[in-house]
Amino acid sequence: MPTIPQPLDPNDDGSTAPAVAAVLAAYRSGTAGPAEVLNALSGARLLVPVVALLTETEVGAHGLKQEKESEMALPKLVGQDGRQAVLAFTGTDPLKRWRPDARPIQATTLQVCQAAVQEQAAAVVVDVAGPVQFVIEGDVLTALAAVESGTVAELSDVTVATVRPAPRRRRWFSRR
């Protein structure tokens, strides 16, 4: 049986990180592109929803149907074309906008992408109910999942760059 992981940050208040909120607002207005959003999300905590799924009912003492057993489930979004997506949220407000009874589990963006690939989902949809929806899919989803799993070298047609510190800029003038 799967276990619920320990929180990434026990002091997390559930709010959307200011840098993520700012870049998503810029994305909505057209002043930022998908690369800027991915950069902001790459270091951010996301919230993955889990919901109670009724598995068995019984008739209670008063003749009414009542819950006997339930399980926690990871809901998926199913597109009109049948493709599935894993849902993730930047904070509790966007999560509640989608479904008030969902419970948040903290995860990194890379972990969410890896989970989506393991679940054979075609995408991760961030903040499906807004305020700004963002979709991670295709080669980007596969590459981010591979980074988390440590299998980047197994991907074809992917180049991994090594970042070197920028050379020190020489001053062409001095102030006195």
C-alpha positions in Angstrom: 0.0 0.0 0.0 1.4 3.4 -0.9 2.4 5.7 1.9 2.0 9.5 2.2 5.4 11.1 2.1 6.7 13.4 4.8 6.1 17.1 4.0 8.9 18.9 2.1 8.4 21.9 4.5 6.4 21.3 7.7 6.0 25.1 8.1 4.5 25.6 4.6 1.3 27.7 4.9 0.1 26.5 1.5 0.3 29.9 -0.3 1.6 30.2 -3.8 5.2 31.3 -3.9 5.4 35.0 -4.9 7.9 34.3 -7.7 5.6 31.6 -9.2 2.5 33.8 -8.9 4.4 36.7 -10.6 5.6 34.7 -13.5 2.2 33.0 -14.0 0.6 36.5 -14.1 3.2 37.6 -16.6 2.5 34.5 -18.6 -1.3 35.3 -18.6 -0.6 38.8 -19.8 1.8 37.6 -22.5 4.9 39.2 -21.1 6.5 35.8 -20.1 6.7 32.6 -22.0 6.6 28.9 -21.1 10.4 28.8 -20.4 10.0 31.5 -17.7 7.1 29.6 -16.1 9.1 26.3 -16.1 12.1 28.0 -14.6 9.9 29.3 -11.7 8.2 26.0 -11.2 11.4 24.0 -11.3 12.4 25.1 -7.8 8.8 25.4 -6.5 6.7 23.3 -4.2 3.5 22.1 -5.8 0.5 20.5 -4.1 -0.9 17.3 -5.5 -4.5 16.6 -4.6 -5.8 13.4 -3.0 -9.5 12.8 -2.5 -11.5 10.2 -0.6 -12.9 7.5 -2.9 -15.8 5.6 -1.5 -15.2 1.8 -1.9 -17.9 0.2 0.2 -21.2 1.3 1.7 -23.6 -0.2 4.2 -27.1 0.5 5.5 -26.9 2.1 8.9 -29.2 1.7 11.9 -31.6 4.3 10.5 -32.0 2.6 7.2 -29.7 5.2 5.4 -26.7 4.3 3.3 -23.4 5.3 4.9 -19.7 5.0 4.2 -18.1 1.7 5.3 -14.8 2.0 3.6 -12.9 4.6 1.6 -9.5 5.0 0.0 -7.4 8.0 -0.8 -7.0 8.5 -4.6 -5.0 10.7 -6.9 -7.5 12.2 -9.3 -6.6 12.5 -13.0 -8.0 14.8 -15.6 -9.2 13.0 -18.8 -9.2 15.0 -22.0 -11.8 14.7 -24.7 -9.2 12.7 -26.7 -8.8 10.2 -23.8 -5.4 11.4 -22.7 -4.9 11.6 -18.9 -3.2 14.4 -16.9 -2.0 14.6 -13.3 -3.2 17.6 -11.5 -1.0 19.9 -9.4 -1.5 23.2 -7.8 0.7 26.1 -6.8 -1.1 26.7 -3.5 -4.2 25.8 -1.4 -6.3 28.6 -2.9 -6.1 27.3 -6.5 -6.6 23.8 -5.1 -9.8 24.8 -3.2 -11.0 26.6 -6.3 -10.9 23.3 -8.1 -12.2 21.0 -5.3 -12.6 22.2 -1.7 -12.6 18.7 -0.3 -9.2 17.7 -1.8 -6.3 17.3 0.5 -2.8 18.6 -0.5 0.4 16.6 -0.6 3.6 18.6 -1.1 5.8 17.6 -4.0 8.5 19.2 -6.2 7.7 19.9 -9.8 10.1 17.2 -10.8 8.4 14.6 -8.5 5.0 15.5 -10.0 6.4 15.0 -13.5 7.9 11.7 -12.6 4.6 10.5 -11.1 2.8 11.6 -14.2 5.1 9.5 -16.4 4.8 6.5 -14.1 1.0 6.8 -14.2 1.3 7.0 -18.0 -0.3 10.4 -18.1 0.3 12.6 -21.0 0.6 15.9 -19.0 0.7 17.7 -15.7 -1.9 20.4 -15.5 -1.0 23.1 -13.0 -3.8 25.1 -11.5 -6.5 23.6 -13.7 -9.2 26.0 -12.2 -7.0 29.0 -12.4 -6.2 31.7 -11.9 -3.6 30.8 -14.6 -3.5 27.3 -16.0 -0.2 25.9 -17.2 0.4 22.5 -18.9 3.6 20.5 -18.9 3.6 17.8 -21.6 5.5 16.0 -24.3 9.2 16.0 -24.3 9.4 18.6 -21.5 7.4 16.3 -19.2 9.6 13.3 -20.1 12.8 15.2 -19.6 11.7 16.6 -16.2 10.6 13.2 -15.1 14.0 11.8 -16.2 15.9 14.4 -14.2 14.0 13.4 -11.0 14.5 9.6 -11.7 18.2 10.1 -12.7 17.6 8.5 -16.1 18.4 11.6 -18.3 21.2 9.7 -20.0 18.7 7.1 -21.3 16.8 9.8 -23.3 17.6 10.1 -26.9 17.8 13.5 -28.5 18.3 15.3 -25.2 21.3 17.4 -24.4 22.3 18.0 -20.8 24.3 21.2 -20.4 26.8 21.8 -17.7 26.5 25.3 -16.4 29.8 27.1 -15.7 30.2 30.3 -13.8 30.2 33.3 -16.1 33.7 34.8 -16.6 34.4 37.8 -14.5 33.6 41.0 -16.4 36.5 43.4 -16.7 35.9 47.0 -15.9 36.6 49.2 -18.8 36.6 52.3 -16.8 37.1 53.2 -13.1 35.1 55.6 -11.0 37.0 58.1 -8.9 
